[in-house]
Amino acid sequence: MKNNFVVRDINLASKGKQSIEWVSKWMPVLDNVYRQYKTENVFKNKKVALCIHLEAKTAYLALTIKKLGAEVWVTSSNTLSTKDEVAAALAVNGIHVYAKHAATRDEYWSYLETILKNNMDVTVDDGGDICEYLHTHSKYGKNLKGICEETTTGVNRLKELEKSGKLLYPSIAVNDAKSKHLFDNRYGTGQSTWTAITQLTNMNIAGKTVVVAGYGWVGRGVATRAQGMGAEVIVTEIDPWKALEAKMDGHRVMTMLDASSLGDFFITTTGFSNIIRMEHITRMKNGAFLSNAGHFDFEIDIPSLKKQAKSCKVVRDEIEEYLLTNKKKVYVLAQGGIINIAGGLGHPADIMDLSFSVQLGCLHFLLSTKNLVPKVYKVPTEIDRLVTEEKLKAEGITIDK
Ligand code: NAI
């Protein structure tokens, strides 16, 4: 069957192909999981949809699933993170891809609709938008064997649906696998957030004060890397245990209101809205940088900032300068979207190797297991263990038994 696609510029395909080839060199675990499944027919002629940040590592996952015999449909879970060259490379490689960098919300939902109208067998979601769509248009879920969810925010949404008795499909909390959040959320986001911030700003971090909102897996990673680069780290939290953990890890802990006048860099990592508001922004130092590493772009109250600032202008790639009425300037990176992906290359390839191997294992589980019911399943321990053991093998590490 010929694939359909909507991409920004198909002529970018060769550049996209190069970036997919590069990351594929560092994803041996995914290759090994693929080898375990390739003699089976579990994926053959199945329809698989991916709604996940569309960059090179995701593309390699899509191509791997296609190699297993599936028909693959791809869109991005966040249009700001879409790499147009990668989308083009997928289009010329037989993937049904619907994605453009900076597409509007309406375009985004129309892409999702186009894909899901084709009645998928299994899906990979990143933040819960496929799940939301299929719960309001359940006629398109009639063949659905289940949903794999990539991130904390999406898992939280699934658990709410389950609690209210409204969950319609078997769903797997891929994020909660040890081989996912221990490495991807913490080390992957920790490193790639700082890669993006330092590249976008061209600024030194040593000696600066960094305020990290949230000390979950992502916050811990971002704070640890900042500390390693010589910054003084302030953590804000609402959970008393996490707050105490941050303190014992050597960070200062206080409210956002108190931290707001001290920080040079602010990074939100909570997954919840309006963490940094105007009452904080007006107290900030002249020249403070604001960014977000949480899934949604609502952690910094950009709508109020836009309304109340005297002016806003783009001063550099992915940096907006806001002039406040108190004459101070603050800089918002990547429009408050997910900084490491919208403003950078995303997680390191060898980290996504783990996360996407878990995804492939869970898709295989959904397609090959009978009698699953609508509930949020944990990642089967065999898959979690297999991925970590394959990673140790790839690193040349043997452990005691
Ligand atoms: P988590 O649940 O481990 O941590 C979130 C933390 O935020 C919790 O400790 C919570 O107490 C804290 N928090 C909640 N409201 C707060 C507030 N008002 N002020 C301060 N702290 C508050 O979640 P995790 O895994 O760290 O994920 C966080 C977000 O990052 C989610 O949206 C997730 O989807 C996203 N994520 C982003 C990645 C990226 O590549 N940028 C990778 C993985 C996850």
Residues whose N, C-alpha, C, O or C-beta is under 5 A from the ligand:
A	BS01	NAI	T151 T152 T153 N185 T189 A213 G214 Y215 G216 W217 V218 G219 T236 E237 I238 D239 K242 T269 T270 G271 F272 A293 G294 H295 F296 I338 N340
